[in-house]
């Protein structure tokens, strides 16, 4: 689901702890020799095959690192990768992104969608007359209206993850006939194709109660190639099967199963033949999986970044000087080198929050805040009044020690823990004590990350191909609504730049504005941006149209087993 914002709360990664001033810019080649280079941005590796080469039937089983309880992706607690994946099987996906991130209207739902006026900006959607919800109702303007009202009108009763784009809409109305929808914007919005995907039914999100609670442990209404057969809270599995009322090309698979497994258990399950794909993007994982039987390693490049989020809403990190000191005390290159060691692909350090390193528009704005300088970090803390008490002891100010809570999910695998421990050791050198706290995986999001109950956390945002997808990560919170800015670090200048960029239809000018915003994100000390995560996956041999999709989407209706392959 490349057009959706996806939050990965746990690291399916593993490495040995290393604390050194490393300077290399890529991963060591797994067989020795020169460092590996990053994959070209948007590279896809999915074993693409036409339906004629795939057998009908079979089961595809995937692992998710934590059990989801909220299946409305637009609700704050539902903005997770596994929810996006499941929703993509059963709810309308209006646009598919190709490997290079170009959106294409999905003919299963749209006969056309186009910008039909620029003053005011108006988009006209023509819906496929065959498209119907599982309750028998046709897709209509009513569904678009309900989604806009929930996400874009500022009604605080809806606990939303991301209003961007929707908050620019003036009205949604029926066009000429029941299958035409007109969306009129109050101010321009460049990435309009990212809106209304997934589209949710008005009958199930029309009220705050339905929006916030109607999708807890259930998916009440669907309109996709699959339907939900079961959500088993005891076994923590979700099973999807083809919907017999689907009007499009029938899926090749008989069943898609999502199992909740911690990363180490998922790897063992893959080696045992119990699941059909697993992350291989670490030295340990790659070493174990590259020679696995009946298995392929698939490699590509996507929008995927790793960062340490800093909580500016309270505690020591509310002081921008302390955030700056943390930024300067972390050796980002050393952390990227740890992640890169032994992989067949490089792990580039990131100097931008909005564009990836080899993506058009990328400019490195990390200097000076992302430049490793322990002495300068110490000077910043001295000027901020934090007294140095000598090696091994935290600094103090007004009788309080300089201590930070680094919260991790217990689903975090070794690399996530190792990176946290590296940061802990680095900050200790300037008198900042870091306490690493591990919490239950199912509590990490709702009780810690989403509520700002942390000083530091490490996680990933993925799939932000549309630049405006980043707006809600960095915009100013409104009251209790933080959107996806969990650390609540922003200011009016950043807010203005992001919203101006999102409303600029000239791509060159928009890119300039996004880069000005990125420079402000660095200056504010929003986080410690680390690296662009490589895409390396072990996939069962014979599985087609699945793997690493570049900037594109996985269309589960096309996933299947090659004729004669042993899988499924």
N, C-alpha and C positions, 0 to 999 in steps of 0.2 A: 504494500500500500504506500508507494513512494510519495503520493500527494498528501498523505496524512502525517501530521506530527506524531512521532512515535517516541515514547520514553522507555528506555531500557533501565530498569532499576537494579539490575544485578550484572555482574561480569562473569561470563562464561569463559574466563581467561585464567592462565596459570603461568607463573615464572618464578625464578629464584630471586631472593632479595638482593639488590645491588645498590650501593650508595657510592657513587663515584662521579667525578666531573667529566662524564663522557662527552665527546664532541662529534662522533660520527653521525651521519645524517640518514642512515638507513639500516635495515636489519642485516646482520651477518648472514652470508649465504649458508643454507643448511648443510652444505657439503664443504664449507670452507671457501676461501677466495673472496672476491669483491662483494660489497654489500648489494642487496637486492634493491631494485628500483621500484617506486610506487607504480601501481597499475594505472594506465591512462583513465582519466575520469570518465565514468559512464560505461566502462567495459562490462559486458554481460557474458555469463557462462551458465546456461540453463539447460543445455542439451535440447535445443529447440527442434521439435519434430512436428510434422503435420498429423492430424487425427488419423489419417489412413495408415500410419505406421504404428499406431497404438492399439492395444487390445482393449476391448470393452470390459469394464469391471476392475476389481482389485481394491485394496485398501492402502491408504497412505497415512502413516502415523508420525506425528511431530511432537516435540517436547516444548513446554513452556516453563520458565523458571519459577513462576508463582501462580497461585490460583486467583483468578479474577472473580470478583463478585458483582461488578457493575459492567453491563454490556452496552451501555449507551456511550459511545466513544466521545461524544461532545460534552458529557458530564465530567466534572473535574476528576473523579476517581476512576473514570473509564478511559482516560487518555493514555493507554498503554499499548505496546506493540501487539501483545497477544489478543487484545480486544479488537484492534484494527484488523488483524488477520482473520479472526472469526467473523467480524462484521462484513468483510469483503466477500465472503462466501454466500451470505444470506441477505444482504441489503443492496440497494441499487448503487452501483458505481457508474457515475455519469460519464467520466472521462478516464481513459487508460493512458498512462505515460509510457512512451517507448524508452529504449535503452539510453537515449540521449536526453530524456526528460521532457520531450515534446508531447503535449496533451492531444489526444484524439477522442472525439465523441464516440461513446459506446452505442452501437446501433441497437443493442438489446433494449435500451431505454430511450435513446434519442434518435429521431430521424434527422435532426439538425440542431445546432446551437450556435448562435452568432451574435456579434456586436452589431445591432441594427441602428444605433444612434449614438453619437458622442456628445450631444447637447440636448438633454442630459444623457449620460451614458446609460444605454438600455441594452439588455441582453434578452434575446428571444429564444426560448427553448420550445422545440416541437417534440412532444413525447410520442414514443411508440405506442400506438393504440392497444397493442397486445399486452403491455406491461400492467400487471395487477399485483396488489398486495395479497397476502395469504388469507385475508378476511374477505376477499372478493372485490374490494374496491379498486378502481383504476387509479394509477398515479395521476395526480392533478395539481393544479395551482394551490389547492388547500394544503398539501404537504409542504410545498415551498414556503408558503406563508407561515405555517406553524414553526418551521425550522428557523426562519428569519426572526419571528417574534421571540423565540426562546434565546437566540444567540446574539441578536443585533439591536434590540430595543432598550437595553439597559435595565431590564426587569430583574432586580436582585433576587427575586424568589427562585430564579433558575440558577443553579450552581454550575456555571459553564467553565469549560477549559480555555476557550479561545473565541473571542468575538470578532477578530480581525477580518475585515471584508464585509461581514454581515452588518457591522455597525456603520457602514457607509451606504446602506440601502435605504432608499426613501419609501418605496412601496413594491409589493409583489401582487400582481393581479392576473386574472385569466385573460388570455389574448383572444384571438378569433377562433372560437370553438373550444371544446372541453380539453383538447390535447395540446393547447398552446399556453405557455406561461411567459409573462413579461416581468422582468426584474429591472426596476428603475433605480439608479444610484443617485444619492444626494451629492456625493463627491466621487470623483473617478476612482476606480480600483483596477489596477493592471492585471492582477492574477485571478480574474473572475472565474476561471475554469476550476479552481480548487474548491469553490464553494459548492454546497449541497452534495458533497461526496464524503462519506456515504449520505444518501438521502434517507431520512427516517419518516415513518408514517405519522400524519397528523393525529390519527386515532390513538397513538401511543406516546406522543410527546406534547400534546396540545395544552396540558396544564402543568404547572410546576410539580405537582405531586407525581404525575405520570413521568415527567422528564427526569426527576431526581430519584424516584423510587420504583418506577414501573419496570425498570430493566435490571433490577437487582436479582441475581441468580436466575434470570430468565430472559428470553428474547421473544416478546409477545407477538410480533407481527414481522413477516419477512417478505422479500420479493427478489430472490436471487436464484441462481441455478441449484443451490442447496437449501435444505431446511434443517433445523436442529432436531435431531432424533432424541438426544438426551443431554442434560447437564447434571452429571453425577457428582454431588458434593462429597460423598463418602470416598469414592475412588479418585476424585478430582480429575475427571475427564469430561471433555465435551466431544460429542459425536455428531457429525453432519452427514446427511445422506442426500442424494439427488431429490429435488422437488418434482413430483410427477406433474405438477401444473406449470412447470417452467416452459416458456414459449420460445426460448432460444435453442441453440445447439446443445443437445444433452451433454452433461459432463461425462468424461471417460471413466471416472472412478465410481465405485459403489459406495465408498465410505471414506471420510476424512476424520481422523481421531486426533485430538489434542490432549496429551497427557502432561500433568504437572510433575516435573522432575527437577531437582536441583542439578546444576551443571555436571557435577561428577557422576551422578546417577544417570543423567542423560547420555553421557559418553559411554558408560558401561552398557546401557540399554542398546545403544547403537552397535557396539561391538558384539552384543549378544543377538543382534538381528531383530530387536523388539521395536525400534523406531527406524525411520528411513532417512533422516538427515540430522546433522549436529554441527555445532560450531567447531572449527579447527584453527582458529585465528590466534593461537599461542604456541610457543615452542613445545610445551608438554603435550597439548592436544594434537598438534600437527605431527609430532613424533610418534604418538600412539596410533593416529588415524591414517597416516599416509600409506601405510602398508596393509590396512584392514581388508579382509576378504570381501569380494562382491561390492566394491566401493570405489567411488571417484572422488577426487579432490577438485572442487570448482572454485575458481578465483575471479574476482572482479573488483570494481570500484563503485562506491556509492557515496551519498551524503551521509556521513557517519562521524561524529566527533565525540571525543572523551574530554571531560572537564571536571574540575573540582568547584562546586558551587559554594559561594561564601554568603552567609546570612547577615545582611546589613540591617535587619529590623530590630536587633537587640544584642546585648552582650558586647564584648570587646570589638567585634567586627562591625558594629554600628559606626565606628570611627573609621573614616576613609583612610587615615594614616595607617591604621593597623592592617587594613585590607591591602594597602600598597606594600607594606612590609612583608606580608605573606606572599604576595606576588613575586617580590624581589628575592625572597629566601628560598623559593622552590626552583630547583634545577629541572626545568621542563625537559631539556634535551636528555638528561639522564633517565627520566621516566619514559620518554619515547623510545630510547634505546633498549630499555628493559622489555618493553612491549614488542620490539622488533626482533629481538635476538632469536636467530635460528629459523625465521619464517622465510618462505619463498618469495615474499613480496615486501617492499619497504614500508616503513611507518613514518610518514612525514610529520614534522612539528607544525602546528597550526598557528598562524599569526592573524587569523580573521575568524569571526564568529558567524559570518553570514555566507561566505563563499569558501569552498574547499580549495586546497593548494593548487590543483591543476584544473580548476574550474574558471571559465571566463569571468573576469571581474575581480579575481583574487588580488588583494594588496595586503602586505604584511604591516599591521599597525601595532605590533607587540612592543616595540621600543617606546619608552624605556621600561614600561611596567612589567613586561614579560622577560626582561633580561636578568639573568641570574647574577646577583651581586649581594653577598652576605653582609659585606661591610656597609653598603648603602641601606640594607634592611635594618641593620642595627642603628644607624644614624637616624632613620625615620622614627624608630621607636623611642630613641633618646629624646628627639624633639617633641614627641607626643607625650612625654612625661613618664614613660615606662622605664623604671630604674633597673639597670643591669646588676644582678647579684652574683654574677660569676658563673662559670661553667657548670652545667647540670642543674641549675636552679632557675625556675621561671621568674621573669621580671615582675615587678609590683608597681602599682599606682593606687594611691589613696587606700592603702592597706589590702588591696585585692591582687591576687596572682593573675598573671596573663595565661589563662587556660581556655582551650577550645575543645568542644565535643565533636569528634569526627564519627558520624553515625553510618554504620554499614548494615546492610541486610545480611542475615545468615545464609542467604542464597549466593552471596558473593564468593566467587571462586578465588583461587590463589593469587592471580594477578591483581584483582581488585584489592585484596587484603595487602598484598605486597606493595602496591603503589601507595596505599594509605600509610603503611609503616614507613615507607621512604619519606613521605611528606612529614610524618611525625618526627623522624630523625633530622630532617633538614630544618624544620622550624625550631627544634630543640637547640640548634646551634646559635640561634639569635635570642633565646630566652622565652620562646613560646612553647608552653606545655600542651601537648595534644593527647587527649584521652580517646582511644578508639573504643566505640561502643557498638556491639553487634546486637541487632534486634530481629525478632521473627520476620521472615520474608513477607508474610501476609499483613503485618503491621507497618512495614517500612513506608509504604506509600501513604495510607490514610492517617496514620498516627504520627508520622515524622516528616516525610518530605513535603506532603501537601499542606501541612499545617505550620511549616517553618520551625519544627521542633528539632533544631540542629544548629551547629555553628558551621560545619563543613560536611558535604556529602560528595560522593563521586558517582557519576552516572553518564549516560549518553543521550543525546538527541539524534534521531536518525530520520532520513527521508524528507528533509526540508528543502526539496528541490525548488519550490516556489519561494523566492526571497521573503515575501510577505509572511510566510509561515513562521518566521522568527519574531514577528512583532510582539506577540503576547509573552515571549520569554523575557523581553527587556523593557516592556512598557511600564509606566507607573501604575502600581496597584490602586484600586478604587475601594476604599473602606476595607471590608473583610475579603474582597475579591482580589486575589493576587494573580489570577490567570495562571500562566506557567512560570512566572517570575518568583520562584519559591523563596529566594533570598531577599526579595523586595528591594533590590538595588536598581535605581533608575533616577532620572531627573527630567525636568521639563524640556531641556534641550534635546535629550535623547528621544523622548516621547515624540517631539515635533518632527525630528529628522526621520524617524521610522515611519510615521504616518504620512509624511510628505512623500517619502520614497514609494510607499505602497500605493499612493494615488497618482503617481507619475507614469503616464503611458509611454513616454519616451524612455526606452530601455537604457540608453547611454546615460541620460541624466539621472534616472532611477539608480543605476549602479553607482554613480558618484555620491548620491545621497546616502545609500546604504553603507558606502565606505566611510563617509563622514560619521555615520552612526556607529560604525564599528570602532573607530578611533575613540569615540566617547565611551563606549562600553569598556574598553581597556582602561581609560582614565578613571572611570568610576570604581574600578576594582570589583566588577560584577562577579568575577570568577577567576580561576586559574585555568585558562584554556590550555589543553595538552596536545593532543595529536589527532590526526585523521585515522580512524580505525580501519585496518585492512579487512577485506571480505574474503575469508577462506572457510569453506564449508565442505564437510564430508557428506556425500549423498549416495544413496544406494544405487549401484550400477543398474542401468535400464530405466531409471526414473527420468521422464522427459518433461520439459517445460517447467523445471523447478531448479533452483540453485541461487546464484547471485545475479539479480536482474539489472545491475547497473543503476541507472536513475529511473528505471521502469518499475512496473508492477508485476507481481505474480498473479496470473489469471488461473485460479484453481479449477475452473471449468475445462481448461486445456491440459491440466496436469494428468499424467497417466503413465502406464508401463508399456515400454516398447514390446512389440510382439516377440515372444520367445524369451523375454527377460525373466529371471527367476523371482523378482520381487513381487510384493503385493499379495 
